[in-house]
Amino acid sequence: MEAGGKSDVGLARCASRFEAVRRVFCVRCHRLEGRIQAPRYSSAESTAVQIVTSVTIAFRRHAPSGSMQPPGIGRHGLIRQRGRVSRGAWKLLALLVVVISISAAAAAVHLREDRMRYRLLVALPNDAASDPALVRFAAEEAAPVYSKHCAACHGTDMRGLAALGAPDLTDAVSLYGSGDVYDIERTLLYGIRSGESKGRDIADMPAYGLMGRLNSAQIRSVVEYVMQLSGRPFQPATASDGRDVFFGDANCGDCHGPDARGNPDYGAPDLTVNVWNSGGDPQSLYDSIYFGRHRVMPAWRGILSLDEIRALAVYLYAASHPPQPPAAELR
């Protein structure tokens, strides 16, 4: 076979392989025949798809109509009959090498993400938080989800917003359950007073003032008692009266417990740790008792995917339980 024939066959093989690569990318994103909109994909994949599309157009400009015959075969092609490859053909070949390299890198990244996402979903919720690789992956996946769906209430720094009753997510104090990944995930799935049958909706803070159960003086005395419970300056005589109201007429101990340490089954907060969702200053405490609190958190089931919810739960748990330094460093 002549040199020209070998060059033609070699380029034809390259073109055939290129077409296979093109179909892998285009079928994956549903663009082979202009079908439905593509799903999201990484920047590396986006670059590869753009290059593949450009090379496809370049091939088809030089190929006979209705075929993907490689350009340059024949008298008027990019490869001349004497066997010499033209400059345009070499450029296309070099571009093919770039496309294949980018495609391989993008596929490797995508495969790694799929494997990590599978590991995150099949792991027990609390076990995922003890795997550093899964915690890092969860943070990468959940950070943009948090920014889009959660930061408006809980803040970009996760420290909450008292005006909305949105809690600080960076402390280890939990309103419901023990605060582990499982409990966080359940709250994300079904919400709080969201209307979901599995949502957290056993009790809320009554409006003692609006209902006429306590007068203003009684509420002020309970505020002083709560100040005492949380280790802050208080008026002893008023706080003593407040304790009587707390366990008497108001019956606050029914939810907050005989020691005022709360009940995570009800979502009744611990009043001794000085952590407040709606503000802990005297006026905010007065408003909570007088007007009550009925905060709502939406259920994200059906809005976020299961892998996004799991990643978010691990991400939030890690934010409130930072790694502890080794014991040797603490000495």
Residue pairs with C-beta under 8 A, 6 or more apart in sequence:
1 9
2 83
3 82
3 83
4 79
4 80
4 81
4 82
4 83
4 84
5 83
6 83
7 79
7 83
7 84
7 85
8 70
8 72
8 73
8 79
11 70
11 72
11 73
11 79
11 85
11 89
11 93
12 69
12 70
12 73
14 70
14 93
14 96
15 59
15 68
15 69
15 70
15 71
16 70
17 96
17 100
18 55
18 59
18 96
18 99
19 68
21 52
21 99
21 100
21 103
22 52
22 55
22 56
23 32
24 103
25 45
25 48
25 49
25 52
25 103
26 32
26 49
26 52
29 38
29 39
29 41
29 49
30 36
30 37
30 38
30 39
31 38
31 49
41 49
41 106
41 110
42 106
42 109
42 110
44 102
44 105
44 106
44 109
45 106
45 109
45 110
47 102
47 106
48 99
48 102
48 103
48 106
51 95
51 98
51 99
51 102
52 99
52 103
54 95
55 92
55 95
55 96
55 99
58 71
58 92
58 95
59 68
59 70
59 71
59 92
60 68
61 71
62 71
62 72
62 77
62 78
63 69
63 70
63 71
71 77
71 78
71 88
71 89
71 92
72 78
72 79
72 85
72 86
72 88
72 89
73 79
74 81
75 81
78 85
78 86
78 88
78 89
78 92
79 85
79 86
79 89
80 86
85 93
116 133
116 134
116 137
117 137
117 141
117 307
119 134
120 128
120 134
120 137
120 138
120 307
120 310
120 311
120 314
121 306
121 307
121 310
123 131
123 134
125 180
125 181
125 182
125 185
125 310
125 313
125 314
126 180
126 181
126 182
128 134
128 135
128 138
128 181
128 310
128 314
129 135
129 180
129 181
129 314
129 317
129 318
129 321
134 314
135 314
135 318
137 311
138 310
138 311
138 312
138 314
138 315
138 318
139 314
139 315
139 318
141 307
141 308
141 311
141 315
142 308
142 311
142 312
142 314
142 315
142 316
143 315
145 304
145 308
145 311
145 312
146 158
146 312
146 315
146 316
147 156
149 300
149 303
149 304
150 312
153 160
153 161
153 164
153 166
154 160
154 161
154 166
154 167
154 168
154 169
155 161
155 166
157 170
158 168
158 169
158 170
158 316
158 319
159 168
159 169
159 170
160 166
160 167
160 168
160 169
160 277
162 276
162 277
162 278
162 279
162 284
164 295
165 277
165 278
165 293
165 295
166 277
166 295
167 173
167 175
167 277
168 275
169 316
169 319
169 320
170 319
170 320
171 275
171 320
172 179
172 320
172 321
173 179
173 269
173 270
173 273
173 275
174 183
174 264
175 264
175 267
175 269
175 277
176 183
176 187
176 192
176 200
176 264
176 265
176 267
177 183
177 186
177 187
177 264
178 264
179 317
179 320
180 317
181 313
181 314
181 317
184 313
184 316
184 317
185 309
185 310
185 313
186 198
187 200
187 297
188 300
188 304
188 309
188 312
188 313
189 198
189 299
189 300
189 301
189 309
190 196
190 198
190 199
190 200
190 299
190 301
191 199
191 200
191 296
191 297
191 298
191 299
191 300
192 199
192 200
192 201
192 267
192 295
192 296
192 297
193 199
193 200
193 201
193 204
193 294
193 295
193 296
193 297
194 201
194 296
194 297
194 298
194 299
195 299
196 299
196 301
199 299
200 267
202 265
202 266
202 267
203 255
203 266
203 267
203 268
204 267
204 292
204 293
204 294
204 295
205 288
205 289
205 292
205 293
205 294
206 213
206 292
207 290
207 291
207 292
208 214
208 219
208 250
208 289
208 290
208 292
209 215
209 216
209 219
209 289
209 290
209 291
210 290
210 291
210 292
213 249
213 250
214 222
214 245
214 249
214 250
214 289
216 290
218 242
218 245
218 249
218 250
219 286
219 289
219 290
220 238
220 242
220 286
221 238
221 239
221 241
221 242
221 245
222 242
222 245
222 246
222 250
222 252
222 289
223 242
223 282
223 285
223 286
223 289
224 234
224 235
224 238
224 239
224 241
224 242
225 234
225 239
225 240
225 242
225 243
225 245
225 246
226 242
226 271
226 285
227 233
227 234
227 239
227 282
227 285
228 234
228 236
228 239
228 242
229 260
229 271
229 272
230 271
230 272
230 273
230 274
230 280
231 272
231 274
232 274
246 252
246 253
246 260
247 253
247 258
252 260
253 260
255 262
255 263
255 266
255 268
256 262
256 263
256 268
256 269
256 270
256 271
257 263
257 268
259 272
260 270
260 271
260 272
261 270
261 271
261 272
262 268
262 269
262 270
262 271
269 275
269 276
269 277
274 280
276 284
276 285
277 295
278 284
278 287
278 288
278 293
278 295
279 285
279 287
279 288
300 309
301 309
304 312
